[in-house]
């Protein structure tokens, strides 16, 4: 955590054999932290607002309705401005 005190919650809707895939709903309150995506992740953001900044400087602005894909080993930061809720799939 770089700034704030984010709290997360959610529910896992499906977990594949040996944990290699997962689908669920994730909720996160405001904060700012370093982010390292360890497996491919597809997300559809339902609520809130946040900014992902890749270590290269590329910025992804998230608002309700945004669909994003974070490839394995994506590194950067995440700043949640307003509590977010997303549906995700990790493989």
C-alpha positions in Angstrom: 0.0 0.0 0.0 1.4 3.4 -1.0 -1.5 5.5 0.3 -4.8 4.9 2.1 -6.2 1.7 3.5 -8.2 -0.1 0.9 -10.5 -2.9 2.0 -11.5 -5.7 -0.4 -14.4 -8.2 -0.4 -16.2 -10.3 -2.9 -17.1 -13.8 -3.8 -15.5 -16.5 -5.9 -18.2 -17.9 -8.3 -16.1 -20.6 -9.8 -12.6 -22.1 -9.2 -11.2 -24.5 -11.7 -9.3 -27.8 -10.9 -6.0 -27.1 -9.2 -6.9 -23.4 -8.9 -5.7 -22.6 -12.4 -8.8 -20.6 -13.3 -11.2 -18.4 -11.2 -14.2 -16.3 -11.8 -15.8 -13.9 -9.2 -16.9 -10.5 -8.1 -14.4 -8.2 -6.4 -15.1 -5.0 -4.5 -12.3 -2.5 -3.4 -12.5 0.7 -1.5 -10.3 3.8 -2.2 -6.5 3.5 -1.9 -3.3 3.5 -3.9 -0.9 0.5 -4.2 1.7 -1.3 -6.4 0.1 -3.9 -8.5 1.6 -7.1 -10.1 -0.8 -9.3 -12.1 0.5 -12.9 -11.7 -2.0 -14.6 -14.2 -4.0 -13.3 -17.2 -7.1 -11.4 -15.9 -10.1 -10.2 -17.8 -12.3 -7.7 -15.9 -15.7 -5.9 -16.5 -16.0 -3.0 -14.1 -19.6 -2.4 -12.9 -19.2 0.4 -10.4 -16.7 3.1 -9.3 -13.7 4.8 -10.7 -10.0 3.9 -10.6 -6.7 4.4 -12.6 -4.2 1.7 -13.5 -0.8 3.0 -14.5 1.6 0.5 -16.2 5.3 0.8 -15.3 5.8 2.0 -18.9 3.5 5.0 -18.1 0.5 3.8 -20.0 -2.7 4.8 -18.2 -6.0 2.9 -18.1 -8.9 5.0 -16.7 -11.7 2.8 -15.3 -15.3 3.9 -15.1 -18.5 1.8 -14.9 -18.8 -0.3 -18.1 -15.0 -0.5 -18.8 -13.7 -3.9 -19.9 -10.0 -4.5 -19.4 -7.5 -7.3 -19.9 -4.3 -7.4 -17.8 -1.8 -9.9 -19.2 0.3 -12.1 -16.9 3.2 -10.2 -15.3 1.5 -6.7 -15.8 3.2 -4.3 -13.3 2.2 -0.8 -12.3 0.0 0.9 -9.8 -3.7 1.1 -9.0 -5.4 4.1 -7.5 -9.1 3.6 -6.6 -10.9 6.9 -6.5 -14.4 5.6 -5.8 -15.2 2.1 -4.5 -15.0 -0.3 -7.5 -16.9 -3.5 -8.2 -15.8 -5.8 -11.0 -16.6 -9.2 -12.4 -13.3 -11.0 -13.2 -11.9 -14.1 -14.8 -8.4 -15.3 -14.1 -6.6 -18.0 -16.1 
